[in-house]
Amino acid sequence: MIIFLFGSGLQRAGLTDSALSRPASKGAFVRNSQRGSVVGVLGGISLAVIGTLSANTYLIFLGIAFHGLLALDFLRTYDAAVGNVTRAFMTTILWSATTISFAVVSIVSPIPSPVVFGSWAFCGATIGYISALIARMPLVPRWPKNRFESRIAGLFGLDYIVGSGGSSLTTALLGTFVSPQVIAAIRGGGTLLGPVNLISATVRSLSLPFLAAGERRISEFAKAVRLTLAVSVVITPLLGFLVFLPDTWGAELLGESWTVARPALLPLSIETLLALVGGIAAAGHRVAFASVRTLVLRLSVGIPRPFIVVCCAVAWGIPGAAWSMAIIAAVNAVLWWTSYRLLTRPA
């Protein structure tokens, strides 16, 4: 599952977002979907070979289905953002229904877990292929020659790797140098904030065609500000509800992790809100194809972040780790919006 999420996230950052940044261009959709097929085929072959060599049934199934799963992710994300909501909704319902059906059957009968995983993967791939045929989305793997688009895809893909790598490195370092309670607090708080983070990720995808619709970049900045304020008004009450969640509810949701997660909820909620605020400005950079600037900003915060969080966790425990993450998110948001303001100013 981690490999699938990483692969789909990499495709989304490098290719799907490029198509969404030019929602009126059919050519951008076609070219980037063809590049996505290249990623799906190469990734699928690699996973199938590794799974065969390591006798890992899960990796073999994922490798076989990888191309179709990435096609489904590309089309669902694109459809939801550009207004084809019905098709995106139906593909999601079909995939969920088939997966849940196999899961329910596995509870009442002895179905091996690889079969359940395979049903999720192969059903998703099948739905992806059918949806692609209906949408006339090209599935033949091909990398169209366009130096600018290839460079953009590479840089934004690298930007995603840096962001994901920094997050993973933070968790790894915390697990190595700090007590397990800190990891439990961060992970537990992240579990409760999962639905809000899902909304934030959706908002980022929807913001790309919304910001790209402006004729002038100065109007684009104003739209970004209004979008940020509107989303913040919706998100803040949800975060407030989680911060003041009763102990009995928290214990039911997280079990023993609730005791250590509760002190971290306020700073983690602030970090979530600030990450959303900074993410909309980052989406504005994506629309402007400011790939080098985006990568520099990501590196400027991403490189020191793991070490700052670990040092604060060693010195002050759970509050130190959580509040340092919130402060870094605040600095990150200021950097993104300052850069975005400069990027959208008239020459």
Disulfide bonds with the S-S distance in Angstrom:
none
